[in-house]
């Protein structure tokens, strides 16, 4: 699957993934009003969640229609759907399917990870299929999933098995983009190396179990906000593709992203979420207004691609 | 919320939580056949998942009806529902609601954790409510959730905020029960302490933010399979309630659980999943047969409580 992602990056000339992380805070009011009208006869129980989930689905579809020709991939953050319960998760699933129909590669940002048998269930849910009386039923059907490595190999390997069986991929958290990621990840171990380097080595080892051309289906998450750590990790994991969140809203610039890439611009893909999908709320793209949120997203993606190209290629 | 859990443990005299982690491997065939009959006119698309999820719901209800008077709490593992997609998650939600109606405390074993704004969404989803136009809508509505600390404080604190606002609790992964948990968690840091001690200290600190009587609403997950590490952690975190998975199917015995408890049997709750809910597949309870899976579970819970009491109190 990593080979497919790399091909799509080359086709689009854009090492960019758009994070589909909808939040009530920036859902345009006209979408909520329309959803309310569609649900006006149903106002009790879970219906607030149905209204929101409906508006989120229309929001996503608008964005995806505008950006599908510009980028290779999208990354829906499942938490932003889970917060709206079952209706939210139905919207997650519809979004995943719609994006795949549009030819986009879908990275499910699920950060799952558990003991072996439980990780196997998560791997089936997000990347694999459930076997039932001789039928193999796909579930959420994303192409990649993000994985939390706190439980060690037996929490990660069930995902790798599914990567090999179904041609899928994962990105394992190594050095995350958030301010407090260093509390555990930067702790120095007895041989003087920080924990994130140790995890980088594990990811390199796990990667050997699922090579797909020059790179492995086992990638790493390294926050764009930590360029120095990325430089070290890039060296340590030469065949590991890096998913770098943190550009834009979290503060990383194109210059910060240079160390994530190998010569010629290979080896990484950069995520932006709010910077794209909530672009219409920023001064720079305010002229589009809430009704033009999707066009604003397109403009923001175009600017991001240009910004990265100036540094990366 | 931890105070409520402790009260329920005292009422039942059972520091035991039953893991509701259904798997196709031990779902009794008669439940699947009944579900197939209920869905016989619907055989395309997601319907295999509907059939399974329906059977799982009946399976859970049967177990819960048999054990609700014996134990204070249940712990559904969301992965085992997520693997069956949206229908599975509907069964998760029904199970949570049914257990709460029966007076059980529900620990959602979700192991979520992400950057701050995303953890806030997970916290709303599992412990909190979504605010929408002045209405506050509960979502999955569990009493506790398990949390993965790989991202540090800003991934954990949004959960603590919800604990304080809604009287809920969390259990943070410190030393997990699986064989490879030591790959990261046992790594020695420069001051000679293993990572799990460092995390134990973080949990103690976080715990101060949400005290509820003698213990904190911020608890810790420490695998019953690691009694030596538990002894050290028990010392390090005197006001932290411990959730100990790994008894039974994963190999821990009552004797292993002694160091998890304080004098008088306070301070911990022990989980068993397959050992209870799949008891009918074990030789010891085979006489109940698949039709008597729920009675077998009751017998296994009764034996587990007796086994623990002999050591703990």
Interface residues (C-beta under 8 A of the other chain):
Chain A: X21 X23 X24 X46 X48 X49 X51 X52 X77 X79 X80 X82 X83 X84 X85 X86 X89 X90 X93 X111 X112 X113 X114 X115 X116 X117 X118 X119 X121 X122 X124 X125 X130 X131 X132 X133 X135 X137 X139 X140 X148 X149 X150 X151 X152 X153 X154 X155 X173 X176 X177 X178 X179 X180 X181 X182 X183 X184 X185 X187 X188 X189 X190 X192 X195 X198 X199 X202
Chain B: X21 X23 X24 X46 X48 X49 X51 X52 X77 X79 X80 X82 X83 X84 X85 X86 X89 X90 X93 X111 X112 X113 X114 X115 X116 X117 X118 X119 X121 X122 X124 X125 X126 X130 X131 X132 X133 X135 X137 X139 X140 X148 X149 X150 X151 X152 X153 X154 X155 X173 X176 X177 X178 X179 X180 X181 X182 X183 X184 X185 X187 X188 X189 X190 X192 X195 X198 X199 X202
